[in-house]
Amino acid sequence: MSEQPVVAKPVAEFTAPGVPAQRAIGEHPLALYVLYFTEMWERFCFYGMRALLVYYMTEHVFLPGWKEKLVGHASIMSFLGLIFGEMSVQEQSSQVYGLYSGFVYLTPLLGGIIADRLIGQRKSVFIGGIIMAIGEFVLCEERFFYFGLLLLIIGNGFFKPNISTQVGELYPKGDDGRRDRAFMIFYVGINLGAFLSPLVCGTLGEKVGWSWGFGSAGVGMILGLVVYAWGQRLLAPDNVMKRAASAKNVAKKAVEAVKPFTRAEWSRITCLLVLCALNIPFWGVYEQQGNTLALWAKDDTDRFIFGWEVPASWFQSANPAFIFAFTPVIIAFWKWQATRGKEPSTTAKMAIGSGLLGAAYLMMMVPTVQVEAGHKASMIWLLGSTLVLTLGELYLSPVGLSLVTKASPKRIVSMMMGMWFLSSFFGNYLSGYLGTFWDKMPKNGFFGLMAVISFVTCVAMLALIKPLNKALDAESADGTTIGPGESATREEDEDLHGR
């Protein structure tokens, strides 16, 4: 008797209403991995460019003979000079790095609103990816450096909030455990792209030519769009599309659009806004990886191994490599804590993340003694501090993404995801501003300042654990609950099931 072929069990009954029946990979639908690889290639594009950005400015386009050719450079530097005075090449590059990486996280607010109200998440992802790919290719021509950055900023605004939102849309209301684990898996995809890009784009840019590095990042974005186009049939329907599904649904959503938020919804919105504000100093310190720590790797680190010099951009692969290694460890540790009723709340995890970030910069103060004496520091110090920094990131960033999708009122989830990224706008600009002190302060003083900012943020989060948890777990008079054991109101439940 011949064996019957093994067919993977469809997971429609385990996914949100409207998600097509499809194969499961472990406990998650195949659609999660479509979004995983789409985001992986987009992050390859983004971090490939970031791995080169500071080096490209300080070693090439901001130097005499080149900066005169940059369209808009004189005007931009004149404006910044009115605020900050005369700046060195390093200070100029730090300001541009901060402005670019900041605006990359400002535009998702607008992109989320456009997706929610007009074109839906899927079209937004395609539009954003195409614009980003064009931006990378524009960067291959030095004169249009700022125009290329502008295209990347606009494209990311369409792409970033709407790919993350689609992950949360795969899971039914109340399935917080799988949703959190899905975002951890998704976060690994983000960092797989971030790991590969310095090795590919960074090497090509440093060793072959800057345009090769930027061009390879653009190719990565195109590959991501190919994956996304292939997996369209597996994804959850757009929120905008669901509104147009029937006349009844259209009328209901029109009423919801003007219906005031409930007290519970306002409580959750306020909670998310407070956490967004506390994200700002975290990212201001964390994003030194692509700025001052990149300069430390290039100028102050002994990069020779058996006579071969490691490209400086490769050190930016350490953070995502540690994420691969330690994400399963952190997940297992949280599960172990949960079985004993000791798993930290979301806010507590974020506070732990900020404390670990501060500890990473305390470590970096040790090798500054050697550098101040005229020697280069062992790469072990940079790698060790990156490891601790990575653990801090794992405690804060993915749980924050998950929190936004489950705590936001459904009608504004993409906009709230944009608000989450808005905090990164201020944080990333803060990273550029803080970076201007790199050449003005002793290195141990600079790293000490980063540690103090992180620890103050940690203390602020610890002080807010009780009120924030109360807001997140509050049950309103209509029965809406956020947190473990979450239950939807009857109205929300009917809407989710299309009745």
Beta strands, then each sheet from edge to edge (+ up, - down):
strand 1: 24-25
strand 2: 28-29
strand 3: 301-302
strand 4: 304-305
strand 5: 308-309
strand 6: 377-378
sheet 1: 1+ 2-
sheet 2: 3+ 6+
sheet 3: 4+ 5-
end
